[in-house]
Amino acid sequence: MTTRQDCLALDAQDPLAPLREQFELPDGVTYLDGNSLGVLPRTAAARVADVVTREWGQDLIRSWNTAGWIDMPQRIGNKIARLIGAGENEVVVADSTSVNLFKVLTAALNLQRTDAPQRKVIVSERHNFPTDLYIAESLARERGLVLRLVEPDEIPAHLDDDLAVLMLTHVNYRTGRMHDMPALTRQAQEAGALVIWDLAHSAGAVPVDLNAAGADFAVGCGYKYLNGGPGAPAFAWAHRSHTEVMDAEQLWQPLSGWLGHAAPFEFTPDYRPAAGVNRFICGTPPVISMAALECGVDTMLAAQPLGGMTALRRKSIALTDTFIALVEQRCAGHGLTLQTPRDASIRGSQVSFAREEGGYAIMQALIARGVIGDFRAPDILRFGFTPLYVRFIDVWNSVEHLAQVLDGGEWREARFNQRAAVT
Amino acid sequence: MTTRQDCLALDAQDPLAPLREQFELPDGVTYLDGNSLGVLPRTAAARVADVVTREWGQDLIRSWNTAGWIDMPQRIGNKIARLIGAGENEVVVADSTSVNLFKVLTAALNLQRTDAPQRKVIVSERHNFPTDLYIAESLARERGLVLRLVEPDEIPAHLDDDLAVLMLTHVNYRTGRMHDMPALTRQAQEAGALVIWDLAHSAGAVPVDLNAAGADFAVGCGYKYLNGGPGAPAFAWAHRSHTEVMDAEQLWQPLSGWLGHAAPFEFTPDYRPAAGVNRFICGTPPVISMAALECGVDTMLAAQPLGGMTALRRKSIALTDTFIALVEQRCAGHGLTLQTPRDASIRGSQVSFAREEGGYAIMQALIARGVIGDFRAPDILRFGFTPLYVRFIDVWNSVEHLAQVLDGGEWREARFNQRAAVT
């Protein structure tokens, strides 16, 4: 049985421990919600202040050139590329995950409309994050396609001649279950489909190699494991085999804003998509939020000399294994049911437990004690373990508090049962 | 003939002069580019720092509730509403102008597809800002519609039985010519069309009354006259008569992201649009950039006790009248041709001159002297006059520099002829 001393010893031996120094972490808080909003990089406040006071305030419009604002989508995209197995100039930062998903899903559907118009089905996971489903629902409706939602184990049975696009989130936001990206990509493509991966809970959390998997398109989120700040812009990737098709008819994404144009400052009336992945840029990027995102991505890249995603993954598995074991020891009999795979090879960097009753209030009681996880309706207690800054002693302390909340029944108090807008 | 003393006297009498104190303006700069990127509000640095260090850094995920992040799209939208003749809860801040235009144009086309499917034409202005045309081109192509681009004077002739949507930018980005919003809206609607206005160069620049005009949809930009910071999020408005139609089939906008859902935190798999204009929200907003935008919008609202848009408009016209008169006096014979209407009633808050040769280099030479305007290909020298902070002495000084640049021919130097990415 793991003891508090064991946890302290694991921290003492952790080669990644110095990475925690990159962050401003509030006193008295055990933060297990980096899968919802990552923490503040130490560099971000000064960098954002410089963008505001000098680049905007003093240099004004000139900063589009002199401060490199105009290159941010590509510059930050290239940094993210190193975390997801993408190549140079294959990733752009732009808009939100939802908007980017709309772009890549439309592009994929357009390719299929030309190449295989008889394919009328989009398959996704029933418990995929809702925004992904809503975007797919919208496009399916507009184009008279079928959006088929299935359980993870049912996916292979739906990779057939009707399938146009398989659209999955690599790591499920509720359960933390991770799909086998290379295998599903291969199987779907062998069936003639295109494959889109949403990396919202993967980028910076688990090893991803988009090019090795041969995926078609991907999108992802800047404000979770990448620590890019609240509502940080998202990213989009497309396989070179698609973006090198320069014919706009074949790879058309409909959000044809001016910064995705081949020559935006020529102000010509006709749209001509930019080369490569740049055509997935649309309007003017929110520069201040982009600057914070870059600081966040840099905290991930700082792990590369220490073993990068391989080392982070090793620690992530150790953290989540320890958390699962401790909860099952210390909170036995309290009705918590593990939702996350026990098999670490198909687990993301989070652990979720379901509880029939009181999940929201239990999480509120934990938060009142300084242990921040989150609740996902209807019944999921979700804990994120971001190996850049979460320690084994944090795992110990959070389980200690969870056990006390459950043993003492404090979550039954009215103040913990009042729902807030965001949980 | 206006003298330097006249300009100083006009500044001394200007009741709006104190509003300039709201901004951090760099020394030695005459900034006539607030129609491209507004200047830094004094409050923004501290506000953004607080969002970063306290709201994000200390309060983390809780700030979605405790700091009101979740309400930002509506809260800032309600402030912008007061500047454009919109009602409470009729405006949301979200995404970029390009993305918002895609939403409202699709919504309008969907309404027409139901009500008048024989209407197959979108009319816009040939020299509308390209991103507007690119978005319309994309939708026209997808739906087999015709995008018809015409000159401003030709618009009335195209308001016929084929017209689905009239989509115009209220004030043209090149010429500064302002359309008659009430008249064109009425004429187009009488012909059975819906009308969309892009307020990029209007919001905060000229009086706008969307509800009085009875327009159908509008979008606008946060980083120009609203001083919201580089790439600040944009806004969207829809007439209540449309958003009160709750049937999603009738008013469908395809960027159906989770924050435009009626109950985003119920995480249900089916999309159900939020009430009213909230359905035009899509993904998670870039909070840091949103906070800066709110500071910018507040600088506009600070003008309301001093007469608001009416007083700002009076000053704007005086500034642009003075600039036109001085340029035509001091720079006569240098080949500058006024592109902006001489009639102030159809002029926005900018003045543009065309010059057959050297426009780019002339602007670079002016910028080197600290007078910042911009160049718009192929031949436009563009000067923005934002009455919140531009003074009459700035008008005088900028014309003085322009005359010197032209008289002395310094713009012919090689260093002024090297093109940068953004101009």
Interface residues (C-beta under 8 A of the other chain):
Chain A: E24 P26 V29 Y31 D33 S36 L37 V39 L40 A44 A45 V48 A49 V51 V52 T53 E55 W56 G57 Q58 D59 L60 I61 R62 S63 W64 N65 W69 I70 D95 S96 T97 S98 V99 F102 R126 H127 F129 P130 T131 L133 Y134 I135 E137 S138 L139 R141 E142 L149 Y223 G229 P230 G231 A232 P233 A234 W252 P254 L255 S256 G257 W258 H261 P264 F265 E266 F267 T268 P269 D270 Y271 C282 G283 T284 P285 P286 V287 I288 S289 M290 A292 I367 I372 D374 R376 A377 A420 A421 V422 T423
Chain B: E24 P26 V29 Y31 D33 S36 L37 V39 L40 A44 A45 V48 A49 V51 V52 T53 E55 W56 G57 Q58 D59 L60 I61 R62 S63 W64 N65 W69 I70 D95 S96 T97 S98 V99 F102 R126 H127 F129 P130 T131 L133 Y134 I135 E137 S138 L139 R141 E142 L149 Y223 G229 P230 G231 A232 P233 A234 W252 P254 L255 S256 G257 W258 H261 P264 F265 E266 F267 T268 P269 D270 Y271 C282 G283 T284 P285 P286 V287 I288 S289 M290 A292 I367 I372 D374 R376 A377 A420 A421 V422 T423
